[in-house]
Amino acid sequence: MKTSLFIKFIFTLSFIFGLYAQEFNNSPENDMENYLSVVNIEKDILYSGDRTLDIYYNKDDVKRPKSVIIHIYGGSWVSGNKITYTNIGSLLENEDYVAVLPNYILFPNGSIDDMVDDIYKAIEWTYTNIAKYGGNPNKISISAHSAGAHITALAIIKAALNLSNNGATLSSLPYLEKVLLLNGPYIFDQEFLAYTLQGTGSTSNATVTSDPAQQLLLQKLMVQYYNNADISPIEILKGYENNSITNHFNVGKFTFVYTSLDNVVPESSAKKLISEIDRTSETHYEYVYLEGLEHATMVRGIRAKSAEYENMYIDLLRNTDSNSNNEVHNFNNNNNRNNIINDSRISDNIINLNFKTNGMFLFNNQIISGDYSKTPFLVRSEFLFTEIMPRASIRQGLLFRGYKLKLIRSVNAENVERQTSRASAS
């Protein structure tokens, strides 16, 4: 019989409120300085072709087996590297873990299947080799953030189901004690794209980089993988019968974390994946909802050596008991949050029937008005308006109506100005 789901309300983390707005001193220069100063590290170990990983471990204590954490960073599939997250590796080593931080291929140099291959091989390499660095191969866990959480979930689920990836059938991965997935997007559907773009047409909200070239790559990736069921753990599991997956995905427990101020990934992404895991298997899972944090607050805080976020991250790793019941934790000061599973199946009904009219109005008028270049993603494709804008229109109806009025007023003002000029000239 499935373990029961219950809700815990915890009120001890009220200090979180207000911290999300803190400016962290994150920069590549600081990251590199931290990286070069680390002593307990083995750098640039080849694990798959030219792909490398770093191991953070206590060089004076390799005979006592320690728990292992593999951390898979995010970066919108187009950016990121292991050096950026040096402080996560050092934090884990200081907390008596052996930490593994692999690089993986990024788009467009590789596909999402290529990224899955890298994560899969990094896990296999860790299991085979980690003992020489003082790690216990039977106590391996993973933490992953954002795009890294997506790729990790996809690799674990494909391997557990022995599915094909890049034309080769994946064998089951070694047992993973815990899998901590932070703010991951697990489906490229209308809701995700519309939520990410916030009705603005700009991907600057979705990516950790301000580099326009990398933002353009993210746009291309979104178009390429839009509604692609093969890269969605949610859609893959929808093809399986209730209680048909009996191997628990070779995972002791999944912990999904979502933060209330995440404006990059909708909460429904984690909820839908939890629902499919719950429906198809007896796997243990936990859902943690953190109030007052943005999409990357925790990892940025750790990069800046913020004790608050370091402690939060370690608590999430240590307080996940793989043998406990399925749980929902709500870290806030509100005691009326609903059961996560009861509302986890998001309706696909389109409730705003005017989205196409509004969308095409903006499309046509932005071209005419010369604002075309300001929204390079959505306005350049009628297809994207008809497919994606239903969600965006629901979420951003006021924005559209306001922009429409602004355009009308602008056109009217220009007409008045032209008429006045003509009258003066005559």
N, C-alpha and C positions, 0 to 999 in steps of 0.2 A: 504494500500500500504506500502511496506517495506520502512523504512527510508533509505535515500541515504548514500552511503559510500564516505567519502572524506578523504583526506590526509592533515595532518598538519605537517609542518616542523618547528621545534623549535631549536633555536641555542643557548639557554641560558645555556646549561649544558656541555659546552666544558671542564669544570674542570674534568669531568669524565675520560678523556683520561689520561692514565698512572696510575690511582688509582688502577686498577685491580691487579697490580703486588705487591701492598702493602702487607707486611707481618703483619698479625693480631696476637695479643697475645691471641689466642684461646687455652684453655686447660680445661680439666675437673676440675682441681683444681680451676681455676679462676671462672668457671661456678658455682661450689659449694659455693665458697666464696660469689659470688653475690647473690645466692639463699638464703643463710643463713642470709644475711644482709637486705633482703627486709622486710619492715614492713607492707605495705598495700597488704597483700596477705592472702588468705585462702588456705591451702595446703591439698593435698591428699584427695579430696572429691570423694567418690565412685559414679560412674555414670553408670557402667555396670559390674556386677559381681565384680571382684577384680580390674577392671580398674579404674584409678583415674585421676582427673584433678585439676588444680590450678586456682584460680580466683584472678586476680590483680584488686583491686578497692580501692577507697578512703573511708576509714572506717569512716571518719568524714562527709561524704556527700553522704548518701545512699538514701535520700528522693528525690533528683532531678534525674529524669531518664536520663541516658546517653546512647549513642550509644555503642554497644557491638561488639567486634571483637573476633572471635574464630580463633586461629592460629594453623594450622596443619603443623608440622615440616616435613622435609624430612630426608632421611638417607638410600636411596636405598632399602627400605622395610625390611632391616635387622638390622638397628641400629638407634639410636636416642632416646632421652627422653626429657620430658618437662623441666628438670632442665637446660639442655644445652641452652635453649632459654629463660632463665630468663630475660635477658635484653630486649627482645621483649615485654614480659609482662609488665615490669616496664616502658618501653618507652610508651606503649599504655596508661597505667594508668596515667602517667605524662601528657599525651596529652588529658586527660579528657575522655578517654574511660574506659569501663569495659572490661578487657581482660580475655579470657578463653583459657587455654593451656592444652589439654588433652593428656595423654599417650594413645597409642593404641598398640595392639598386633603386634608382628613382626614375620617375617618368620625365622625359620621353625616352631615356636610354633603355628603359625596360618597361614591361607591362606589369599589370597587377599580378598576373600569374608568375612572372619573374620574381616579384617581391615575395610572394608566397613561398616560392622555392628557396629564397634566401633565408627566410625565417625558419622554415622547416629544417634546412641544413644546419642553421645555427643551433637549433635545439638538439639535433642529433649529435653535432660536434660536442656540445656541452656535456651530454650524457656520456659520451665515450672518453672524454679527456679531462673532465673537471677534477677528478680525484687527485691528480698530480699537483693541483693548486689548493688542496685542502677542502674541496667541495664534495658534498655527499651526492652522488648521482641518483640516489633514491629520494632526495628531498629537493627537487628542482621546482621552482615556481616562476611565473612570468608576471611582470607588470608592463603595461603598454598604454600609450596615450594617443587619442585622436586617430589619425590615419594608421598609426602603429597598432592600435587596438583593433581596427578593422582587419588589417592584414593578419594579425595574430589569431583572431577568432576564425578567420577564413582558413588559415593553415591548419588549425587544430581540428576544425569540423571536417574539412576535406580528408585529412589523414585518418581520423577516427572512422569515417565512412568508406575509406579506401577508394576515394574518387580520383578521377584523372586531373592532373594539373600539368599544363604544358605538354600534353600528349602522353604523360607517364602516370601510371597508377601509384598513388602514395601509399606506402605502408604505414601502419599505425605508429605513432610517436611513442616514446617512453612515457611512463606515467608522470603527470604533472600534479604536484600537490595542490597548488593554488594558481588561479589565473585572475589577476586584477586588471580589469579593463576600464580605463578612465576616458569618459566623454567620446566614445567611439561612434562613428557613423557606419551602420551595417547594411545600408541599402541606398542606392542612388535613384530615388524615386522623386516624384513631383514635390512631395512635402519637404524632403531634404534640400533639394536645390532651391526651392522658393524660400525656405527658412534661412538658408545660408546667405542667399543673395539679398534677403530682406526687402525685396521689391525695388532695389536700387540698380540692378544690373551690374554691380561691381563685385568682384571676388576679393577685394581687399579685406572684407570682413572675415573671409573663410581661411585665409592663409596666414601663417606666422611671419611671412616676409612682406616687406614693403616694396620689394623689387618688382617692377612692372613686368619684366620678362618672365619671372616665376609665376606671377598672377595670370599671365597669358597662357602659360603651360597648364595651370589649373583649369582654366576655361576649356582648353582643348580636351583635357582629361574628363571633365564633367560631360562634355558632349559625347565623347567616345564611349563612355561607360553608362550613359543614362539608361535606366531601366534594364540593365544587363543582369539577368538573374544569376549568371555563372559567378559573379563576383560578390554576391550578397549571401551571407550566412542565413539570413532570414528566408530568402526565396529557396535556397537549397533545402532547408529543413521543411518547408511547406510540402515538399514532394514525398515526405515520409508519413506513415500512419501513426496514430496515437500509440505511445509506449512501445514503438518498434525498435528504438535504439537502446540496446541493453549494455553497452560498454562504458556508459557515462562519459563518452568522448575521451576516455583515459585521463580524466581530470577529477581531482578530489572535490574541488569547489570553484565555481566561477563567482567573482565579485564584480558587479557592475557599479560604477560610480557616475553620477550625473550631478551637475552643479546648476543652481537655479538661474544664474545670470549667463548661461551659455547661449550666445547668440549665433553660434556656428552650426551646432548639431541639435536637432529637436530631441526632446526627451523620449518621444515615441520610438526612436531608433533602438535604444536599449530595451524599452518595454516590449517591443515586438519580438526582439531576439529572446528575451527572457520567456515570453509566452510560448515561443516555438520550442525552446529547450524544455520547458515545463511540460508541454503537450507530448513531445516525442520520446521523452526519456525520464529516468528517475534521478537525474543528475542534481546534485546539491548546487544551489546558487544563493546569492545574497545581493540585495540592491541597497545602495547607500545614496541618499539624496542630501547634498550639502547646500545649505542656503548661503547666499551672499558671495559666491565665487563665480568668476567668469570661466570661459572654456579652458584656458591654460594657466589660471592663477597658481595652481599648486606647483606645476613644473617650473614656471617662471620664478616662483618663490624659492624653490630648491636651488635653482641656478644662482640665485642671489644670496644663498646661504641664510635664508630666513628660518629661524628656529621654529616658528609657528607652523610653517608648511612642511618642514622636515619631520616634525613630530606627527603631523597629520598623516603624512605618507607612510611612515613607519607603523603607526597605529593601524592603518588600513591593512598592511601586510600581516601584522602580528595578531590582530583581533579576528582574523578570518579562520574559523575552525572548520576544517573540511568535513568533520563528522556531525556538525550541528544541523538543525532544521533549516529549511529555506526561510529567509527572512527579508524584511524591508526595514531599513533604518532611516529615520528622518532626523537629521541633525539641524533642528531649528527651534523656534519658540512657539510653534503652532501645533495644536493637538488635534487637528481635524483633517489630516492628509488621508486620501483614499487609498484603499488597497491597490497595489500596483498592477496586479493581474486582472482585477475586475474591469479596469478601463484600458487594458493594454492593446486591444484590437481596434485600431484606428479606422474609422469609416472613411471610405474613398469617395463618398458622395460629394458632389460639387454643389455648394449651397449658394454660390454667387453666380447667377446666370449672366451677369453683365461683364464678366472678366474679359471676354474676347473683344467686345466693343471698346472697353476702356483701353485694353492692351493695344489694339490696332490703331486707336486714336493717337496714343503716344508714339507708336512706331512711325506712323505717317508724319506727325507733326514734328517729331525730333529730327527726322530727315530734312524736312522743309526748313526748320528753324536753325539748323546748323548745330544742334546739340547732340548729333549722332555719335560723335567720338567720346562723349562723356559717359555713355553707357554701352561699352563695346560688346557686351555679351548678349544681353537679352534683345536689345532693339535691332540687332542685325539679322534676326531670324524669326520669320513668322511662325515657323514650326515650334520654336521654343515658347513663343507666346501662347500658342494653342495647347501645348502640352504642360508647360510649367506654371503659367500665370494663374491657373485656377487657384492654386494654393497661395501664391503671392497676393492675388487679389483679395482673398479672404483675410489674409494677415495684414495686408497693407492697403485696404480699401480707402482709408482716409488719405493716405499718401497719394494714391492715384487721383482721387477727386481733387485734392489740393493742387497737384501738379497740373491737372487738366484746367482748373480755374486759372492758375498762373499763366498757362499758355494762352488761354482765351483772352485774358486781360492784356497780356503782352501783345497779342495780335491786334486787339482793339486799340491799344495805345499807339501802336505803329500806324494803324489806319487813320487815327485822329491826327497824328503828327503829319502824315502825308497830306491829309486834306487841308490842314492849317498851312502847310508849306505851299500847296498849290494856290490856296486863296491869297496868301501873301504875294506870291509871284504874279498873280493876275491883277 
